[in-house]
Amino acid sequence: MERIDRFDIQSMFLTHGVSDEPYYRSHHHPEYEIFYIQKGGDTIIRRIDGCEYAVRPGGILLVPPNVSHDHRILSCQPYSHLSIHFPPETLDKTERSLFRPLFDPKEAYYMDSSGIAGVFADSLLECVDMDKQIRDRAVKSRILAILTTLYKLKGKKCGITPSRVFQNKRVRDMLDFIHDNLRQPISLTALSRRFYMNKNHLNDVFRKETGTTVERYIRIQRLYIARQNIGMGMQATEAAYDMGFNDYSSFYRAYKAFFGYAPIIGKQP
C-alpha cells in the first residue's frame, strides 16, 4: 500500500512516499522536481518528453517544470522516496542559468557514490519543524547543496544516460499538442487528421512509445490537473468542466476510480 506525506514550505513542498507493493502514477507540475530514491527496488520513471530511466536507491532524478512523467514501482520490496518541488523563482537569475542544464532530459539522472546529495535530501525533512524565519532559508540552502553536488558530478561526466529515448518524433509532437490543448476537445479522429495517420496506427504508435492509449493518456492528464485545482480550492464541478468533462457524474466516476477517493476541496497528495 502506498502512503504519501506532503509538507508545504512557502512556495515549495516536499513529498515523502512509502510503499510495499507495485504501483503506477502519471503526473506533471509547474515546479522543478528533485526525486530521490531512499530505499527499495527498481523504480521506472518515464519522461514523456522522450526519456526513460531505471532509478535505483541512492539515485537522484531531476525533472523540469511542466514535463509529464510516469512513476512506476516494479517490485514488492519496501520502498521510500523523497520528492522536492520548487518553483523557478526559488533560484535567482544566476542560479537558474547555472543549474538549468542539470535538468536536461538526456542527462537528468545521477548516482552520487559519495552519498552527499542524499544526505542533503534526507536533511530536508528536518526543516519541516523549524521556525518559519529560518525554515525557508534552510530548505533553499539544502536545495542549492544538492544541485551543487550534482553540478560537480555533471562536470565529471557522471550523469547516467536514459535506458531508452523515444524515437518517434510524431509522438513527441502529439504530446506537445495534447498538453497545449488539454482544455479543448481532443479526439483521436482530430489527431489522426492533424498528424496524417490512420487512427488505429496512431494509437498503436502512441501506445508503443508511452505505454498507454491516446484516450487514456488525455484523461489521466486532465484528472491530475483537475485534482491540482481542487487541492487549491476550486469547486469540483468547476474543475471538471474546466478540464473538458461534459458532465460532472462522468468526471466523478473517473476521478474516484483513478485516485481511489472522491474529489474533495483541499485533498491532494
C-alpha positions in Angstrom: 0.0 0.0 0.0 1.3 3.5 -0.9 1.4 6.3 1.6 2.5 9.9 0.7 3.1 12.6 3.2 3.2 16.2 1.9 4.9 19.1 3.7 4.3 22.6 2.4 7.1 25.2 2.9 6.1 28.6 1.5 6.0 28.1 -2.3 7.9 24.8 -2.1 6.7 21.4 -0.9 8.2 18.0 -0.1 6.5 14.7 -0.5 7.7 11.6 1.3 6.3 8.4 -0.2 6.5 4.8 1.1 5.1 1.7 -0.5 5.2 -2.1 -0.1 3.6 -3.0 -3.4 3.9 -2.1 -7.1 2.0 1.0 -8.3 1.8 3.4 -11.2 1.2 7.2 -11.3 1.4 9.7 -14.1 1.6 13.4 -13.4 3.1 16.8 -14.2 3.6 20.0 -12.3 4.8 23.6 -12.8 7.7 23.2 -10.4 11.2 21.8 -10.7 11.5 18.4 -9.0 14.3 16.6 -7.3 13.4 13.0 -7.0 15.5 10.9 -4.6 15.1 7.1 -4.0 15.9 6.4 -0.4 15.4 2.6 -0.4 13.7 -0.2 -2.3 13.7 -2.0 -5.6 13.9 -0.6 -9.1 11.7 2.3 -10.0 11.0 3.3 -13.6 10.5 7.0 -14.4 9.2 7.5 -17.9 9.9 11.0 -19.1 7.2 11.7 -21.7 9.5 14.2 -23.5 11.5 11.3 -24.7 13.5 9.5 -22.0 13.1 6.6 -19.6 15.2 5.9 -16.5 15.5 2.9 -14.2 16.1 4.7 -10.9 17.8 2.8 -8.1 18.3 3.6 -4.3 20.7 6.5 -4.0 19.8 7.8 -7.4 18.6 11.3 -8.0 16.4 12.3 -10.9 15.8 15.9 -11.9 12.5 16.8 -13.6 12.0 20.2 -15.3 8.6 22.1 -15.0 5.6 21.0 -17.0 7.0 17.8 -18.2 4.6 14.9 -17.9 6.3 11.8 -16.4 5.2 8.3 -15.1 6.3 6.9 -11.8 6.2 3.1 -11.6 7.4 0.8 -8.8 8.1 -2.6 -10.2 8.8 -4.7 -7.1 7.1 -5.6 -3.8 10.1 -4.6 -1.7 9.6 -1.9 0.9 10.2 1.3 -0.8 10.6 5.0 0.0 11.4 8.2 -1.9 11.7 11.9 -1.2 10.5 14.4 -3.8 11.3 18.1 -3.6 9.2 20.6 -5.7 10.3 24.2 -6.0 9.2 26.9 -8.5 11.8 28.5 -10.8 11.7 31.8 -8.8 13.2 29.9 -5.8 16.5 30.4 -7.6 17.9 33.8 -8.6 18.8 34.6 -12.2 22.4 33.4 -11.9 21.4 30.2 -10.1 18.8 29.4 -12.7 21.4 29.9 -15.5 23.9 27.8 -13.7 21.7 24.8 -12.7 19.2 24.6 -15.6 21.5 22.3 -17.7 21.3 19.8 -14.9 17.6 19.2 -15.8 18.4 18.3 -19.4 16.2 15.3 -20.1 19.1 13.4 -21.7 21.3 13.7 -18.6 19.0 14.2 -15.7 19.7 11.1 -13.6 22.7 11.0 -11.2 24.2 8.3 -8.9 26.2 10.0 -6.2 28.6 7.3 -4.8 29.7 9.7 -2.1 26.1 9.9 -0.7 26.5 13.7 -0.1 23.5 14.7 -2.2 21.4 12.0 -0.5 22.4 13.4 2.9 21.2 16.8 2.0 18.0 15.4 0.6 17.2 13.5 3.8 18.0 16.6 5.8 15.2 18.4 4.1 12.7 16.6 6.3 14.4 18.1 9.3 13.3 21.6 8.0 9.6 20.8 8.4 9.6 21.5 12.2 11.9 24.6 12.0 10.6 28.1 12.8 9.4 29.8 9.6 12.0 32.6 9.7 14.8 30.1 9.3 12.9 27.2 7.6 12.7 28.7 4.1 16.4 29.6 4.1 17.3 26.2 5.4 15.3 24.5 2.6 16.8 26.6 -0.1 20.3 26.1 1.2 19.8 22.3 1.1 18.4 22.5 -2.4 21.4 24.5 -3.5 23.7 22.0 -1.8 22.1 19.1 -3.8 22.3 21.0 -7.1 25.9 22.0 -6.4 26.8 18.4 -5.7 25.1 17.2 -8.9 26.8 20.1 -10.9 30.1 18.7 -9.8 29.1 15.2 -10.9 27.9 16.5 -14.3 31.3 18.1 -14.7 32.9 14.7 -14.2 30.6 13.2 -16.8 28.8 11.2 -14.1 25.3 11.7 -15.4 23.6 8.5 -16.4 22.1 8.3 -19.8 18.4 7.1 -20.2 17.7 3.4 -20.6 15.6 4.4 -23.6 14.9 7.5 -25.6 11.7 7.9 -27.6 12.4 7.7 -31.3 9.1 8.7 -32.9 9.1 12.5 -33.4 5.4 12.4 -34.3 4.5 11.1 -30.9 6.6 13.8 -29.2 4.8 16.4 -31.4 1.4 14.8 -30.4 2.3 15.1 -26.7 3.2 18.8 -27.1 -0.1 19.4 -28.9 -2.1 17.5 -26.3 -0.6 19.4 -23.4 -1.1 22.7 -25.1 -4.8 21.9 -25.7 -6.0 19.9 -22.7 -8.8 22.3 -22.0 -10.1 21.9 -25.6 -11.9 18.9 -27.2 -9.2 16.4 -28.4 -10.4 13.4 -30.3 -8.4 10.5 -31.9 -10.0 11.5 -35.2 -8.8 15.1 -35.0 -5.3 13.9 -34.1 -5.2 11.4 -37.0 -6.1 14.3 -39.4 -3.6 16.7 -37.8 -0.7 14.2 -37.9 -1.8 12.4 -41.2 -2.0 9.0 -39.6 -4.6 6.3 -39.6 -6.4 6.2 -36.2 -5.5 2.6 -35.4 -1.9 3.1 -36.4 -1.7 6.4 -34.5 -3.0 4.7 -31.3 -0.6 1.7 -31.8 2.4 4.0 -32.2 1.4 6.2 -29.3 0.9 3.1 -27.0 4.3 1.7 -28.0 6.1 5.0 -27.1 4.1 6.0 -24.0 2.7 2.7 -22.6 -0.9 3.8 -22.9 -3.6 4.8 -25.4 -4.2 8.4 -26.5 -7.6 8.5 -24.8 -6.4 7.2 -21.5 -3.4 9.5 -21.5 -5.5 12.6 -22.1 -8.0 11.5 -19.4 -5.2 11.0 -16.9 -3.6 14.3 -17.6 -7.0 16.1 -17.2 -7.7 14.3 -13.9 -4.3 15.3 -12.5 -4.8 19.0 -13.4 -8.4 18.9 -12.0 -7.1 17.4 -8.8 -4.4 20.1 -8.5 -7.1 22.8 -9.0 -9.4 21.2 -6.4 -6.5 20.9 -4.0 -6.0 24.7 -4.4 -9.7 25.4 -3.6 -11.6 25.2 -6.9 -15.0 23.6 -6.7 -15.0 20.1 -8.1 -17.8 20.9 -10.7 -15.8 23.9 -11.9 -12.6 21.8 -12.1 -14.4 19.1 -14.1 -15.9 21.5 -16.7 -12.6 23.5 -16.9 -10.8 20.3 -18.0 -13.3 19.4 -20.7 -15.6 16.9 -18.9 -19.1 17.3 -20.3 -20.9 16.2 -17.2 -20.0 16.0 -13.5 -21.1 12.4 -13.0 -18.7 11.0 -15.5 -15.9 13.2 -14.0 -16.8 12.0 -10.5 -16.7 8.3 -11.6 -13.4 8.7 -13.4 -11.8 10.7 -10.6 -12.8 8.2 -7.9 -11.8 5.2 -10.0 -8.4 6.6 -10.7 -7.4 8.2 -7.4 -9.4 5.9 -5.0 -11.4 8.8 -3.4 -14.0 11.4 -4.3 -12.9 14.9 -5.4 -12.7 16.9 -2.1 -11.6 20.5 -1.9 -8.1 20.7 -0.5 -7.3 17.0 -0.8 -4.3 16.0 -2.8 -1.1 14.1 -2.1 
